Amino acid sequence: MPESQDDSVALEPLSPELVLVSPPEVARIARRLPPPPFPPPVAQPPVREAGRWRSAVPERAEVAVLWLGAAFLTLIPFVLVTLAGGR
C-alpha cells in the first residue's frame, strides 16, 4: 500500500464530482479546503442613461421594431422569389 502524502500539499478546490471519484487521500484533503467562490451574477443591474434608469426589459416600441424588422426580412425574399417566378 502506498504511503500517505503530506496534508500540506497545495491543492485547488475540487468540484464535488471530482472529490467523489478521487483517491481517498486527495478526497480527504479536498474536503478540508474552503468551497470555491460563487461565480459572478449573470444578470446585469440597470444602467443609468441621461438621468433615467434604463431597464433590461425592452419597451413596447423596441419590441415593435424587432417584429417589423423580422417580418420585413422574411417577406422581402418571398416577394422577390414570387416576382421572379412569375415571368
LUMGU-590015 format. One record per atom (N, C-alpha, C, CB): residue number from 1; x, y, z; atom name; residue in one letter. Coordinates in Angstrom, 2 decimals, padded with zeros to 5 digits, always signed. Glycine has a CB too. Example, Ala and Ser with C-alpha at 12.3 -4.5 7.8 and 13.67 -1.06 7.14 Angstrom:
<sites>
SITE   seq        px        py        pz   atom   type
SITE     1   +013.19   -005.69   +007.80      N      A
SITE     1   +012.30   -004.50   +007.80     CA      A
SITE     1   +013.20   -003.30   +007.80      C      A
SITE     1   +011.31   -004.47   +009.05     CB      A
SITE     2   +012.85   -002.25   +007.08      N      S
SITE     2   +013.67   -001.06   +007.14     CA      S
SITE     2   +012.90   +000.03   +007.87      C      S
SITE     2   +014.08   -000.60   +005.72     CB      S
</sites>
This chain:
<sites>
SITE   seq        px        py        pz   atom   type
SITE     1   +000.85   -001.18   +000.00      N      M
SITE     1   +000.00   +000.00   +000.00     CA      M
SITE     1   +000.89   +001.24   +000.00      C      M
SITE     1   -000.96   +000.00   +001.23     CB      M
SITE     2   +000.61   +002.26   -000.88      N      P
SITE     2   +001.47   +003.43   -000.94     CA      P
SITE     2   +001.35   +004.28   +000.32      C      P
SITE     2   +001.14   +004.27   -002.17     CB      P
SITE     3   +002.43   +005.00   +000.57      N      E
SITE     3   +002.43   +005.86   +001.76     CA      E
SITE     3   +001.53   +007.06   +001.55      C      E
SITE     3   +003.85   +006.32   +002.09     CB      E
SITE     4   +000.95   +007.56   +002.62      N      S
SITE     4   +000.05   +008.70   +002.56     CA      S
SITE     4   +000.86   +009.96   +002.29      C      S
SITE     4   -000.75   +008.84   +003.88     CB      S
SITE     5   +000.34   +010.85   +001.43      N      Q
SITE     5   +001.03   +012.10   +001.13     CA      Q
SITE     5   +000.80   +013.08   +002.26      C      Q
SITE     5   +000.54   +012.69   -000.21     CB      Q
SITE     6   +001.65   +014.10   +002.29      N      D
SITE     6   +001.55   +015.14   +003.31     CA      D
SITE     6   +000.27   +015.95   +003.07      C      D
SITE     6   +002.79   +016.05   +003.29     CB      D
SITE     7   -000.46   +016.28   +004.15      N      D
SITE     7   -001.70   +017.04   +004.03     CA      D
SITE     7   -001.46   +018.50   +003.64      C      D
SITE     7   -002.47   +016.99   +005.34     CB      D
SITE     8   -000.24   +018.98   +003.71      N      S
SITE     8   +000.03   +020.38   +003.42     CA      S
SITE     8   +000.25   +020.63   +001.93      C      S
SITE     8   +001.23   +020.84   +004.19     CB      S
SITE     9   -000.03   +019.64   +001.10      N      V
SITE     9   +000.13   +019.82   -000.34     CA      V
SITE     9   -000.89   +020.85   -000.81      C      V
SITE     9   -000.05   +018.46   -001.10     CB      V
SITE    10   -000.41   +021.83   -001.61      N      A
SITE    10   -001.30   +022.89   -002.09     CA      A
SITE    10   -002.17   +022.34   -003.21      C      A
SITE    10   -000.49   +024.12   -002.57     CB      A
SITE    11   -003.46   +022.31   -002.97      N      L
SITE    11   -004.42   +021.85   -003.97     CA      L
SITE    11   -005.42   +022.95   -004.25      C      L
SITE    11   -005.13   +020.56   -003.50     CB      L
SITE    12   -005.90   +022.98   -005.48      N      E
SITE    12   -007.01   +023.87   -005.79     CA      E
SITE    12   -008.30   +023.18   -005.37      C      E
SITE    12   -007.03   +024.24   -007.32     CB      E
SITE    13   -009.34   +023.96   -005.05      N      P
SITE    13   -010.61   +023.32   -004.69     CA      P
SITE    13   -011.12   +022.45   -005.83      C      P
SITE    13   -011.66   +024.38   -004.33     CB      P
SITE    14   -011.61   +021.27   -005.48      N      L
SITE    14   -012.14   +020.34   -006.48     CA      L
SITE    14   -013.66   +020.40   -006.48      C      L
SITE    14   -011.65   +018.90   -006.20     CB      L
SITE    15   -014.24   +020.11   -007.62      N      S
SITE    15   -015.69   +020.06   -007.68     CA      S
SITE    15   -016.16   +018.83   -006.90      C      S
SITE    15   -016.20   +020.01   -009.17     CB      S
SITE    16   -017.42   +018.83   -006.43      N      P
SITE    16   -017.92   +017.68   -005.67     CA      P
SITE    16   -017.84   +016.37   -006.45      C      P
SITE    16   -019.35   +017.93   -005.25     CB      P
SITE    17   -018.00   +016.44   -007.77      N      E
SITE    17   -017.93   +015.22   -008.58     CA      E
SITE    17   -016.52   +014.65   -008.56      C      E
SITE    17   -018.37   +015.51   -010.02     CB      E
SITE    18   -015.52   +015.53   -008.64      N      L
SITE    18   -014.14   +015.05   -008.63     CA      L
SITE    18   -013.73   +014.51   -007.27      C      L
SITE    18   -013.20   +016.17   -009.04     CB      L
SITE    19   -014.30   +015.08   -006.20      N      V
SITE    19   -013.99   +014.57   -004.86     CA      V
SITE    19   -014.50   +013.14   -004.73      C      V
SITE    19   -014.62   +015.46   -003.77     CB      V
SITE    20   -015.67   +012.85   -005.31      N      L
SITE    20   -016.25   +011.52   -005.20     CA      L
SITE    20   -015.41   +010.46   -005.92      C      L
SITE    20   -017.66   +011.53   -005.77     CB      L
SITE    21   -014.77   +010.81   -007.03      N      V
SITE    21   -014.02   +009.81   -007.80     CA      V
SITE    21   -012.51   +009.89   -007.56      C      V
SITE    21   -014.30   +009.98   -009.27     CB      V
SITE    22   -012.07   +010.80   -006.68      N      S
SITE    22   -010.64   +010.93   -006.40     CA      S
SITE    22   -010.18   +009.84   -005.44      C      S
SITE    22   -010.34   +012.33   -005.80     CB      S
SITE    23   -008.88   +009.59   -005.42      N      P
SITE    23   -008.35   +008.66   -004.41     CA      P
SITE    23   -008.66   +009.17   -003.00      C      P
SITE    23   -006.80   +008.47   -004.59     CB      P
SITE    24   -008.75   +008.29   -002.04      N      P
SITE    24   -009.15   +008.71   -000.68     CA      P
SITE    24   -008.26   +009.81   -000.10      C      P
SITE    24   -009.12   +007.52   +000.24     CB      P
SITE    25   -006.96   +009.77   -000.38      N      E
SITE    25   -006.06   +010.79   +000.19     CA      E
SITE    25   -006.40   +012.17   -000.37      C      E
SITE    25   -004.58   +010.45   -000.11     CB      E
SITE    26   -006.59   +012.23   -001.67      N      V
SITE    26   -006.90   +013.51   -002.31     CA      V
SITE    26   -008.27   +014.00   -001.88      C      V
SITE    26   -006.82   +013.39   -003.85     CB      V
SITE    27   -009.23   +013.10   -001.80      N      A
SITE    27   -010.59   +013.47   -001.39     CA      A
SITE    27   -010.59   +014.02   +000.03      C      A
SITE    27   -011.54   +012.26   -001.50     CB      A
SITE    28   -009.82   +013.41   +000.91      N      R
SITE    28   -009.76   +013.86   +002.30     CA      R
SITE    28   -009.19   +015.28   +002.38      C      R
SITE    28   -008.90   +012.90   +003.15     CB      R
SITE    29   -008.14   +015.55   +001.61      N      I
SITE    29   -007.55   +016.89   +001.61     CA      I
SITE    29   -008.52   +017.89   +000.99      C      I
SITE    29   -006.20   +016.90   +000.85     CB      I
SITE    30   -009.16   +017.52   -000.10      N      A
SITE    30   -010.06   +018.44   -000.80     CA      A
SITE    30   -011.28   +018.78   +000.04      C      A
SITE    30   -010.51   +017.84   -002.12     CB      A
SITE    31   -011.74   +017.85   +000.87      N      R
SITE    31   -012.91   +018.14   +001.71     CA      R
SITE    31   -012.60   +019.17   +002.78      C      R
SITE    31   -013.42   +016.86   +002.36     CB      R
SITE    32   -011.33   +019.31   +003.13      N      R
SITE    32   -010.95   +020.29   +004.15     CA      R
SITE    32   -010.80   +021.70   +003.57      C      R
SITE    32   -009.65   +019.87   +004.81     CB      R
SITE    33   -010.66   +021.82   +002.25      N      L
SITE    33   -010.49   +023.13   +001.63     CA      L
SITE    33   -011.80   +023.90   +001.63      C      L
SITE    33   -009.95   +022.99   +000.20     CB      L
SITE    34   -011.72   +025.23   +001.63      N      P
SITE    34   -012.97   +026.01   +001.55     CA      P
SITE    34   -013.60   +025.82   +000.18      C      P
SITE    34   -012.70   +027.52   +001.82     CB      P
SITE    35   -014.92   +025.98   +000.08      N      P
SITE    35   -015.57   +025.83   -001.22     CA      P
SITE    35   -015.11   +026.94   -002.17      C      P
SITE    35   -017.11   +025.87   -001.06     CB      P
SITE    36   -015.18   +026.67   -003.46      N      P
SITE    36   -014.78   +027.71   -004.43     CA      P
SITE    36   -015.74   +028.89   -004.37      C      P
SITE    36   -014.73   +027.13   -005.85     CB      P
SITE    37   -015.26   +030.09   -004.74      N      P
SITE    37   -016.16   +031.26   -004.69     CA      P
SITE    37   -017.27   +031.13   -005.72      C      P
SITE    37   -015.37   +032.56   -004.93     CB      P
SITE    38   -018.37   +031.78   -005.43      N      F
SITE    38   -019.51   +031.75   -006.35     CA      F
SITE    38   -019.16   +032.53   -007.61      C      F
SITE    38   -020.78   +032.34   -005.68     CB      F
SITE    39   -019.69   +032.10   -008.75      N      P
SITE    39   -019.45   +032.87   -009.98     CA      P
SITE    39   -020.20   +034.20   -009.92      C      P
SITE    39   -019.88   +032.07   -011.23     CB      P
SITE    40   -019.77   +035.18   -010.70      N      P
SITE    40   -020.48   +036.47   -010.68     CA      P
SITE    40   -021.90   +036.30   -011.20      C      P
SITE    40   -019.72   +037.53   -011.52     CB      P
SITE    41   -022.81   +037.16   -010.75      N      P
SITE    41   -024.20   +037.03   -011.21     CA      P
SITE    41   -024.30   +037.27   -012.72      C      P
SITE    41   -025.10   +038.03   -010.46     CB      P
SITE    42   -025.24   +036.59   -013.34      N      V
SITE    42   -025.42   +036.69   -014.79     CA      V
SITE    42   -026.17   +037.96   -015.15      C      V
SITE    42   -026.16   +035.46   -015.32     CB      V
SITE    43   -027.18   +038.30   -014.39      N      A
SITE    43   -027.99   +039.48   -014.70     CA      A
SITE    43   -027.21   +040.74   -014.36      C      A
SITE    43   -029.33   +039.46   -013.92     CB      A
SITE    44   -027.28   +041.71   -015.24      N      Q
SITE    44   -026.61   +042.98   -015.03     CA      Q
SITE    44   -027.59   +043.97   -014.42      C      Q
SITE    44   -026.02   +043.51   -016.35     CB      Q
SITE    45   -027.11   +044.84   -013.56      N      P
SITE    45   -028.02   +045.85   -013.00     CA      P
SITE    45   -028.42   +046.86   -014.07      C      P
SITE    45   -027.35   +046.58   -011.80     CB      P
SITE    46   -029.53   +047.56   -013.85      N      P
SITE    46   -029.95   +048.57   -014.84     CA      P
SITE    46   -028.89   +049.65   -014.99      C      P
SITE    46   -031.30   +049.19   -014.43     CB      P
SITE    47   -028.81   +050.23   -016.18      N      V
SITE    47   -027.83   +051.26   -016.47     CA      V
SITE    47   -028.53   +052.61   -016.47      C      V
SITE    47   -027.12   +051.00   -017.84     CB      V
SITE    48   -027.88   +053.58   -015.88      N      R
SITE    48   -028.46   +054.92   -015.84     CA      R
SITE    48   -028.02   +055.69   -017.08      C      R
SITE    48   -028.03   +055.67   -014.54     CB      R
SITE    49   -028.99   +056.12   -017.89      N      E
SITE    49   -028.72   +056.88   -019.10     CA      E
SITE    49   -029.42   +058.21   -019.05      C      E
SITE    49   -029.17   +056.09   -020.34     CB      E
SITE    50   -028.69   +059.26   -019.20      N      A
SITE    50   -029.24   +060.61   -019.31     CA      A
SITE    50   -030.26   +060.92   -018.22      C      A
SITE    50   -029.88   +060.80   -020.67     CB      A
SITE    51   -029.93   +060.60   -017.00      N      G
SITE    51   -030.79   +060.97   -015.88     CA      G
SITE    51   -031.95   +060.03   -015.60      C      G
SITE    51   -031.32   +062.30   -016.11     CB      G
SITE    52   -032.08   +058.93   -016.36      N      R
SITE    52   -033.16   +057.98   -016.06     CA      R
SITE    52   -032.61   +056.56   -016.10      C      R
SITE    52   -034.33   +058.14   -017.08     CB      R
SITE    53   -033.28   +055.69   -015.39      N      W
SITE    53   -032.83   +054.30   -015.35     CA      W
SITE    53   -033.34   +053.57   -016.57      C      W
SITE    53   -033.33   +053.60   -014.06     CB      W
SITE    54   -032.47   +052.79   -017.20      N      R
SITE    54   -032.86   +052.01   -018.37     CA      R
SITE    54   -033.01   +050.56   -017.91      C      R
SITE    54   -031.80   +052.13   -019.55     CB      R
SITE    55   -034.19   +050.04   -018.06      N      S
SITE    55   -034.49   +048.68   -017.62     CA      S
SITE    55   -033.95   +047.66   -018.61      C      S
SITE    55   -036.00   +048.49   -017.44     CB      S
SITE    56   -033.73   +046.45   -018.13      N      A
SITE    56   -033.30   +045.37   -019.00     CA      A
SITE    56   -034.48   +044.82   -019.81      C      A
SITE    56   -032.66   +044.24   -018.17     CB      A
SITE    57   -035.70   +045.17   -019.42      N      V
SITE    57   -036.90   +044.71   -020.14     CA      V
SITE    57   -037.14   +045.67   -021.31      C      V
SITE    57   -038.15   +044.65   -019.19     CB      V
SITE    58   -037.27   +045.13   -022.53      N      P
SITE    58   -037.48   +046.04   -023.68     CA      P
SITE    58   -038.84   +046.72   -023.61      C      P
SITE    58   -037.35   +045.27   -024.99     CB      P
SITE    59   -038.86   +047.94   -024.13      N      E
SITE    59   -040.11   +048.69   -024.17     CA      E
SITE    59   -040.94   +048.24   -025.36      C      E
SITE    59   -039.85   +050.21   -024.23     CB      E
SITE    60   -042.19   +048.67   -025.41      N      R
SITE    60   -043.09   +048.25   -026.48     CA      R
SITE    60   -042.58   +048.68   -027.85      C      R
SITE    60   -044.48   +048.82   -026.26     CB      R
SITE    61   -042.03   +049.88   -027.94      N      A
SITE    61   -041.53   +050.37   -029.23     CA      A
SITE    61   -040.36   +049.50   -029.72      C      A
SITE    61   -041.08   +051.85   -029.12     CB      A
SITE    62   -039.50   +049.09   -028.80      N      E
SITE    62   -038.37   +048.24   -029.18     CA      E
SITE    62   -038.84   +046.89   -029.69      C      E
SITE    62   -037.42   +048.05   -028.00     CB      E
SITE    63   -039.85   +046.33   -029.04      N      V
SITE    63   -040.39   +045.04   -029.47     CA      V
SITE    63   -041.08   +045.19   -030.82      C      V
SITE    63   -041.38   +044.49   -028.41     CB      V
SITE    64   -041.80   +046.29   -031.02      N      A
SITE    64   -042.48   +046.52   -032.29     CA      A
SITE    64   -041.46   +046.64   -033.43      C      A
SITE    64   -043.34   +047.80   -032.21     CB      A
SITE    65   -040.37   +047.34   -033.21      N      V
SITE    65   -039.33   +047.48   -034.24     CA      V
SITE    65   -038.72   +046.11   -034.54      C      V
SITE    65   -038.23   +048.47   -033.79     CB      V
SITE    66   -038.52   +045.32   -033.55      N      L
SITE    66   -037.97   +043.97   -033.75     CA      L
SITE    66   -038.92   +043.13   -034.60      C      L
SITE    66   -037.71   +043.28   -032.39     CB      L
SITE    67   -040.20   +043.15   -034.26      N      W
SITE    67   -041.19   +042.37   -035.03     CA      W
SITE    67   -041.29   +042.87   -036.47      C      W
SITE    67   -042.57   +042.46   -034.36     CB      W
SITE    68   -041.32   +044.17   -036.67      N      L
SITE    68   -041.40   +044.72   -038.02     CA      L
SITE    68   -040.16   +044.37   -038.84      C      L
SITE    68   -041.59   +046.24   -037.97     CB      L
SITE    69   -039.01   +044.45   -038.21      N      G
SITE    69   -037.77   +044.08   -038.90     CA      G
SITE    69   -037.76   +042.62   -039.29      C      G
SITE    69   -036.57   +044.39   -038.03     CB      G
SITE    70   -038.21   +041.75   -038.40      N      A
SITE    70   -038.25   +040.32   -038.71     CA      A
SITE    70   -039.24   +040.03   -039.84      C      A
SITE    70   -038.62   +039.50   -037.46     CB      A
SITE    71   -040.39   +040.68   -039.79      N      A
SITE    71   -041.38   +040.49   -040.86     CA      A
SITE    71   -040.85   +041.00   -042.19      C      A
SITE    71   -042.71   +041.20   -040.51     CB      A
SITE    72   -040.20   +042.16   -042.18      N      F
SITE    72   -039.63   +042.74   -043.39     CA      F
SITE    72   -038.57   +041.82   -043.99      C      F
SITE    72   -039.03   +044.13   -043.10     CB      F
SITE    73   -037.67   +041.32   -043.15      N      L
SITE    73   -036.60   +040.44   -043.64     CA      L
SITE    73   -037.12   +039.09   -044.10      C      L
SITE    73   -035.56   +040.24   -042.56     CB      L
SITE    74   -038.29   +038.70   -043.63      N      T
SITE    74   -038.89   +037.44   -044.07     CA      T
SITE    74   -039.68   +037.61   -045.36      C      T
SITE    74   -039.79   +036.87   -042.98     CB      T
SITE    75   -040.40   +038.71   -045.49      N      L
SITE    75   -041.28   +038.91   -046.64     CA      L
SITE    75   -040.54   +039.37   -047.90      C      L
SITE    75   -042.33   +039.92   -046.30     CB      L
SITE    76   -039.47   +040.12   -047.78      N      I
SITE    76   -038.75   +040.62   -048.95     CA      I
SITE    76   -038.25   +039.47   -049.83      C      I
SITE    76   -037.58   +041.50   -048.52     CB      I
SITE    77   -037.54   +038.46   -049.31      N      P
SITE    77   -037.13   +037.36   -050.19     CA      P
SITE    77   -038.33   +036.62   -050.80      C      P
SITE    77   -036.26   +036.37   -049.41     CB      P
SITE    78   -039.40   +036.46   -050.05      N      F
SITE    78   -040.60   +035.80   -050.57     CA      F
SITE    78   -041.18   +036.58   -051.75      C      F
SITE    78   -041.65   +035.65   -049.46     CB      F
SITE    79   -041.27   +037.89   -051.61      N      V
SITE    79   -041.80   +038.73   -052.69     CA      V
SITE    79   -040.88   +038.68   -053.90      C      V
SITE    79   -041.97   +040.19   -052.21     CB      V
SITE    80   -039.58   +038.74   -053.69      N      L
SITE    80   -038.64   +038.71   -054.81     CA      L
SITE    80   -038.70   +037.37   -055.55      C      L
SITE    80   -037.22   +038.95   -054.30     CB      L
SITE    81   -038.81   +036.26   -054.83      N      V
SITE    81   -038.90   +034.94   -055.48     CA      V
SITE    81   -040.22   +034.84   -056.23      C      V
SITE    81   -038.77   +033.80   -054.44     CB      V
SITE    82   -041.29   +035.35   -055.65      N      T
SITE    82   -042.59   +035.31   -056.31     CA      T
SITE    82   -042.57   +036.13   -057.59      C      T
SITE    82   -043.68   +035.82   -055.37     CB      T
SITE    83   -041.99   +037.32   -057.55      N      L
SITE    83   -041.91   +038.15   -058.74     CA      L
SITE    83   -041.00   +037.53   -059.82      C      L
SITE    83   -041.39   +039.53   -058.36     CB      L
SITE    84   -039.92   +036.91   -059.41      N      A
SITE    84   -039.00   +036.29   -060.39     CA      A
SITE    84   -039.63   +035.06   -061.01      C      A
SITE    84   -037.67   +035.91   -059.72     CB      A
SITE    85   -040.47   +034.35   -060.28      N      G
SITE    85   -041.09   +033.12   -060.80     CA      G
SITE    85   -042.27   +033.41   -061.70      C      G
SITE    85   -041.54   +032.24   -059.67     CB      G
SITE    86   -042.81   +034.63   -061.67      N      G
SITE    86   -043.97   +034.96   -062.44     CA      G
SITE    86   -043.66   +035.28   -063.91      C      G
SITE    86   -044.66   +036.12   -061.81     CB      G
SITE    87   -042.42   +035.38   -064.28      N      R
SITE    87   -042.05   +035.73   -065.66     CA      R
SITE    87   -042.21   +034.58   -066.58      C      R
SITE    87   -040.64   +036.22   -065.74     CB      R
</sites>
